[in-house]
Amino acid sequence: MYRPHLEYCSQVWSPHYDEDIKLIEGVQRRATKLVTGMQDLQYDERVKQLGLMRLERRRVRSDLIETFKIMNGVYDINVDLFFQLDEGGRRNCLRRFRLNISKYSFGNRVIGNWNSLSADCVHCKTVN
């Protein structure tokens, strides 16, 4: 019940300060302790047993899914607004910004994760 609120539009507001990440993750940390029989387990073990992911990892996954949709024309958006592409469809350029608001924007934030994917993932036809 809490996760949709914590993940809503995370591509836009995704936190980059460690303090903010810890605060948001703390909500899930506390919620998993409320499950009967989980109180004495470590957070990572609770998450694993409940079949969840850390929220930070879910935000990265969500970023990659949105990138896939942009790259494959699911949205009526010009890819050039977000990314500069090379011949292989990988984004090869990190833009430099003075302000953190631009430095941690969606288009700049996803480059490293997208480029670390295998060629099979980058060129597949479905999100699955």
C-alpha positions in Angstrom: 0.0 0.0 0.0 2.9 2.4 0.7 5.1 1.5 -2.4 2.9 3.1 -5.1 3.2 6.4 -3.2 7.0 6.1 -2.8 7.5 5.1 -6.4 5.1 7.4 -8.2 6.9 9.4 -10.9 10.2 8.5 -9.5 11.8 9.2 -12.8 11.1 12.9 -12.1 11.9 13.2 -8.4 14.4 10.4 -7.8 16.5 11.5 -4.8 20.3 11.8 -5.2 21.3 12.7 -1.6 22.1 9.8 0.7 20.0 11.4 3.4 16.9 11.4 1.2 17.5 7.9 0.0 17.8 6.6 3.6 14.6 8.4 4.6 12.6 6.9 1.7 14.1 3.4 2.3 13.2 3.8 6.0 9.5 3.8 5.2 9.8 0.3 3.6 12.2 -0.7 6.4 9.5 0.1 9.0 6.7 -1.3 7.0 8.4 -4.7 6.6 8.9 -4.9 10.4 5.1 -4.7 10.8 4.7 -8.1 9.1 4.2 -10.9 11.6 7.3 -13.0 12.2 9.7 -10.5 10.5 10.5 -8.2 13.4 13.7 -10.0 14.4 15.1 -10.4 10.9 17.6 -8.0 9.3 16.2 -5.6 6.7 17.8 -7.4 3.7 16.4 -10.7 4.9 12.9 -9.3 5.4 12.9 -7.8 1.9 14.1 -11.2 0.4 11.5 -13.3 2.3 8.7 -10.9 1.3 9.8 -11.0 -2.4 10.5 -7.2 -2.5 13.3 -5.1 -3.7 15.0 -2.2 -2.1 13.4 1.0 -3.2 16.6 2.3 -4.7 16.9 -0.7 -6.9 13.3 -0.4 -8.0 13.9 3.2 -9.0 16.9 2.2 -11.2 14.7 -0.6 -12.7 11.9 1.9 -13.3 14.4 4.3 -15.0 15.6 1.6 -17.3 12.0 0.6 -18.2 11.2 4.2 -19.1 14.4 4.5 -21.1 13.4 1.4 -23.0 10.0 2.9 -23.8 11.5 6.1 -25.0 14.2 4.4 -27.1 11.6 2.1 -28.7 9.0 4.7 -29.5 6.4 3.6 -27.0 5.9 7.3 -26.2 5.5 10.0 -28.8 8.7 11.7 -27.6 11.8 12.7 -29.6 14.6 10.6 -28.3 17.1 13.5 -29.0 15.4 15.5 -26.2 16.9 13.0 -23.6 19.8 11.2 -25.3 22.6 11.5 -27.8 23.0 8.1 -29.5 25.9 6.3 -31.2 25.5 3.7 -33.9 24.8 0.9 -31.5 21.9 2.7 -29.9 23.8 3.4 -26.7 24.1 6.8 -25.3 27.7 7.8 -25.3 27.7 11.3 -23.8 27.3 12.6 -20.3 26.4 16.2 -20.3 28.1 18.4 -17.9 26.1 20.7 -15.7 26.8 23.2 -13.0 23.6 22.7 -11.1 22.7 19.4 -9.4 19.1 19.7 -10.6 20.4 19.2 -14.1 23.2 16.8 -13.3 20.8 14.3 -11.7 18.1 14.7 -14.2 16.6 11.6 -15.8 18.5 11.8 -19.1 21.8 12.1 -17.4 21.1 9.7 -14.5 20.3 6.7 -16.7 23.2 6.7 -19.0 25.6 4.5 -17.0 22.9 1.9 -16.2 21.6 1.8 -19.7 25.1 1.4 -21.2 26.0 -1.4 -18.8 23.1 -3.5 -20.2 24.0 -6.3 -22.6 23.4 -5.7 -26.3 20.5 -8.3 -26.1 18.7 -6.1 -23.5 19.3 -2.9 -25.4 18.0 -4.3 -28.7 15.1 -6.5 -27.4 11.5 -5.8 -28.5 9.7 -6.1 -25.2 10.2 -4.9 -21.6 10.0 -8.5 -20.3 
